Amino acid sequence: MFCRSRTYLTQIHAYPVRAGIAALAILSGSAVLLAWQMRVAETSLPQVCSQVDDKPSRPQSGMVKITGGIFAMGSEDFRAEEAPVINATVGSFWIDAHDVTNAQFERFVREAGYATVAERWNGGNPPGAFVFKPPIDAVELADPSRWWRFVEGANWRHPEGPGSDITRRRWHPVVQIAYEDAEAYAHWSNRALPTEAQWEYAARGGFSGQSYTWGNEPDTADEPKANNWRGVFPVLNLGTNGFKGTSPVGCFPPNAYGLYDMAGNVWQWTRDSWTSDHHRPASAINAIDANNVRVIKGGSFLCATNFCLRYRPAARQPGESAVGASHIGFRTVLEAPMP
C-alpha cells in the first residue's frame, strides 16, 4: 500500500508553480542554504493562542453557527480542479471554530480506547505515516517523493516519528490522522465531517468570489494572515510568520464568521470523495476510489507561493484516506437543528 501511496503523492502534487526555480538553483549547494537558515532568528513561540476546552459542556461548544444559503463554489482563476464555478446550496450547520487539537483528540483516544491507523499494523505494513523531510539541495518540484518519507513509528503522538512528541503542542491541530480516524472522532462526538460545500461556504465567511479567506490580495510577511510556507519551497522556509511547522489554533486572524485556520496550518478532511472537478455526480466515481480518496481543503504550513498556493477557499486536493500525513488534520460539523 505504501508504495502506492508514494506514487499517489506524486499525482496529487503534480501541479507545481515553477516560479522560484532560479532561486532554488542559487541556494542549492547547501552551504549558502544552511547559512540563510541559520540567520533566521528563533522566536519564542506561543504554546497557546486560543484556549480550548477539551470537555465541552454542550453539543455546540466551540462551534460557530453558519446560516445556510446559496453561494458561488469554486474558482476559474487558479487550478483546473477548482473549476467551473457553480451555484451550491447548503443548509444551516455548526462548525468547529478551529481544527481539532491534540488535547481534544487525546481525550477521545483515552475515553474511547481508540488506536489510529498509523498506530496499527495495516496488512503487512508496519505502523507509521508520512512525514515532511526538507531536502538540502534544490529538487524538481514535480517529484514530492524528494520531501515526503514514510516513517515507521510516526503517528499523532509522534508527528515526526520516534523522538518527537506533542508535549508543547497540545493546542496545535492533531495531525497524522487518516480519514478513518477523523470519522471515528466525529462519530464519538456526535458530529460529522463537513462536506466540501459546507467547508468552502464556511471558509468564505459570507463573501463571494474572493481569492482568500480575507480578501483578494495575498497577505504579506509584515501582516501574515495564515500559517503557510514563507520562502522557497521545499528547501528554505524563513518562518517570517513566526512558525515553520504547525501553529497553535487561533494564532492568526479569523475569517468573517469567526473561524480560525481556514487557510493554512493543516489541510482538513471533508467527507466528499475526490473528483477531478467538484461538480461531477457521485455516480461517476469508481466505488474503490470513492472510499480511498477524499477531498481535503484549506492548505497547510507547507503551501508556498512557488508551490501549492492552495490556502484559498476554492482550493481542493485529493487525500489518500488510508494513511496519515504530518500536514493533515480536520474539524467537525453539527448538522442537527439547534435553537
N, C-alpha and C positions, 0 to 999 in steps of 0.2 A: 504493500500500500504506500509506503513512504517513498519508494522510487517514483510511483505515480504522482505522489504529492509534489515532489520536486519538479516534475515535468509540468504539473498544473500551475505551480508558482510562476514558471516561465510564461505560461499562457496568460495568466491574469495580470502580469505586469508588463505585457508586451506593447505598451503604449508610451514609450519614453519620449520626453521632450528633450531634444538634443542640444538645446542652448546650454552652454557651460562646458562643452567638451574641451574647448581650448583651455579653460581654467583647470580642468581636470588634468590635462596633459602637463601643464606647468607645475601643478602640485605633485604629480607622480614623481617617484624617486624617493619619497619618504622623508628625507631629511628636512626638506622645506615644509612638507605637510606637518610633520611632528613639531617643528618649531612654531608653526602657526597655532597648532592645538595647545602647545604649552603656554602661549601668550594669553589665551583666553582666561580671564580672571574667574576664579572659583567663587561662586556666590553662596551665601548662607541661605539655602533654600528652605522654604517653609514645609513642615510635615503636614500641616492642616491649613486649608484656605476656607473651607466651609464645613463646620462641624456637622456630622451626620449621625443620626440616631439609628443604631442597628436593631432596635426593638421598637418598631412603630406602634403607636397607641391606637391607630385607626386604619382602616383599609387603604385610604388615600394619603397617608402620612408620607411626606417627602415628595409628593407629586404635584403637578400643575394641571388644572382642568383646561382642556382645549375645546373650544366650541367648534363644532363641525361646520363644513361648508364645501364649496367648490373652489378649486384652485388650479392654476396652470402648473402642471407637473412636468419636470424635465427641462432640458436646455438644448438649443441648437448652436451654441456658441463655443463649445469646448470639445467634448468627446462624442463619438458616433453612438455609443451605447446609451447616452443620455437623451437622444432624440427618438421620436419627434416630441414636441411639446403637446401635451394633451390636457383636456379638462378632466380632472379627477374629483370624485366626491368622497368625503369621509364624514362619518358621524362624530358626535362628541365623544371624547375619551379623556382619561387622565394619563399622564406620562411622567416618569421619574424626572425630577429636576436635574439630575446628574446621573452619570454612569453608576452602576452597581460597584461598590468599593470592596476592597479586600476584607474590611471589617464586617461588612454585611454578608459577604459570601462565606466568611469563616463561621458566622452564626448558623447559616444554612447547613454547612457541612457538619458542624457539631451536632445540631439538633436532628438532622435527617440521616446522619451516618453515611453521607454520600462520598463516593470516590470519583473524581473526574476521569474523563477519558485518558488524559495524559498520565494519570496515576495507575492505570491498569495495563496489563498485557493485552494487546489487541491482535488476536490471532497469534502469529509467530513474531510479531513486532514488539520490542520492549517498550516500557513506559517512557514517555518523553514528548517533546513538542518542538516547534520551530522557533529558533532564536536568531535575532538580527546580529550579525557579526561584521562590523565595518571592515572593508578591505584597506590595506595600507596604500596601495597604488591605484591609479586610475583604472577603471574597468569599463567594459562595454555595458551600457545601461539596458540592453535587451536581454541580459543574462542574469536574472535575480539569484541564481544559484551561487553567484560570486559573493553574496552577502547574507544569504539565508542558510542555516545549518540545522539539521535535525539533531537535537541534543538529548541524549538519554538522561533521564532524571529531571528534565525541565518540566515544571508544572506551575500551577497558580501560587504555590508556596515558595517555589524556587524559580522565578520567571526566567532567569538567565542560565539555569542549570544548577547542579550541585555547587555549593559555596555561596550562592546568592540567597537572599531571603526578603521578606516583606516587613521586617521589624520596624523600619522607618517609613513604610509605605502603606500603613493601614487605611489611609484615606485616599489612596490612589485607586484608579479603576482596576478591578481584578482583570488579569489577562491570562493567556494560555487556556482559554475557555473554548471548547468545541461547541458546536450548535446544540448538541445533546445536553451539555452541561447547563447552558443558558436556559434551555427549555425546562430542565428539571428545576432550576431555581424559580423560574416564573410560575410553574405549577405549584411548587411548595408555598409560594407567597400569594396564591390565588389570583395571579395575574397572568399576563401573556406577553410574548414578544411582539413588538409593533410590526404592522405591515409596512412595506416600503412606502406606500402612500401616506400612512399615518406619520411615519418618521419624517418624511420630507415636508409635509404640511406643518408639522410642529417646528421643524428647523427653520422654516421661512419666517416664522414669527409674525404672520399676518400680512407680510409684504409679498408682492407679486413680481416675479421675473428678475429679482436681484441675484447677482452672481454669488454673493457671500451671505452669511447669516447676518452681517452687519451693514451691508450695502453693496455697491458696485465696484468700489475701489479696493485694491489689495491693502492689507494692513502694512505697517512699517516696523522696523526694528525699534524705533523710538516709541511707538504706541502699538505693541503687539496685541492682537485680539484673539489669538489662538495659539495652541501649542503645536507648532509644526517645525519642520527642519529649517534652520537658518544657516544657509551656506551652500556648498556644492555637494549634492548627494552623489554617492554614499560615503565619500571619504572625509568631508570637512563640515562639521556642524559647529558653528560659532557659539551656539547657545545664547544668542542675544535676547531671547525671550525669557531667559532665566533657567531654562531646562534643556537637557539633551536626551531625556527619556520621558517616561510618563510624568505627569504632574498631579498633585492632589486635586480632587474635583473642586471646582469653584474658584480657581486661581485667575481665570480670565473672564472678561465681562460676559454676562448672559445675553441671550437674544431678547427680542421684544416681548416674548412670552415668559421670560424669566428662566429659560433653560440654559444650563451650562454645558460647555464642551460638545455642542452640536457641530463644531468644526474643530478638527484636530484632536490631540491627546490619544484616543484609541478609536479604531473602527468599531462599529456596533452591528451586531446581528439583527436582521429582520427575518420574519418568517416566510417571506416570499422566495420561491425557487428562482434561480437565475435564468434570465433570458437575455439575448443579445440586445434587445431594446425593451423598454418597460411596458409596451402596450400589446405584446404578444399574448394570445389567450393561453390559459393553463393547459388546455388540451393539446397544445403544440409542443409541450415539454415532454421529453422522454422520461418515463417513470423513475428510472435509475438516477438520471441527472437531477430530477426534481428533489430527490432525497439527499443527494451527495453535495449539491452546490446551492448555496443560498446567497441572497443579496446582502452585502454589507454596505454601510453608509457612514459618512462623516469624515473620512480620512483619519490620519494619525500623526504622531510626532515624527514619523518618517517621511511625511509628504513634503516635498520641496518644490520650489518654483521651476527647477530644471528637471524634475521628475515627479510624476504622480499628479500634483496640483489638484487633489481631489478633496480638499477640505472645503467643500461647497455643498449646498443643499441638494442640487440636482445630481451630483457625482454619485456613482454607483460602481461596485466592483463585485466579482464573484468570490465567494469564500468557500473553501472546501470544508464541509461541515464536520468531517470525521477527525479533524486534527486541530490542536490549538496553536496559537502563534503569539509572540510577545507584543503584538500591536493590535490585538482584537479583544474587545470586551462586549458589553451590552447594557441596555436599560430595559425597563418593562413598561407595560401599559395596563390600564384597568378599564375594561370596556363595559362593565355592568353599570346601569344607570345609577347615578349618585345625586343626592339632593344638592 
